[in-house]
């Protein structure tokens, strides 16, 4: 983590990931997501924001479930 001063306040932020770090992180997130975790769950576990985890999952080619937990093309349960 790196600290900086913005508008007179000290803020902490994570430095940018290298391409290799992004690819490795995306692969780990994909494994966890495909094992049944939610996007929010994998984001929290990796210490990332929801948006960052979502983008990394998409970059890894992950097929995301819909909000009901179904994969695209699966019929709804009744």
Secondary structure, 3 states (H helix, E strand, C coil): CEEEEECCEEEEECCCCCHHHHHHHHHHHHHHHHCCCCHHHHHHHHCCCHHHHHHHHHHCCCCCCCCCCCCCCCCCCC
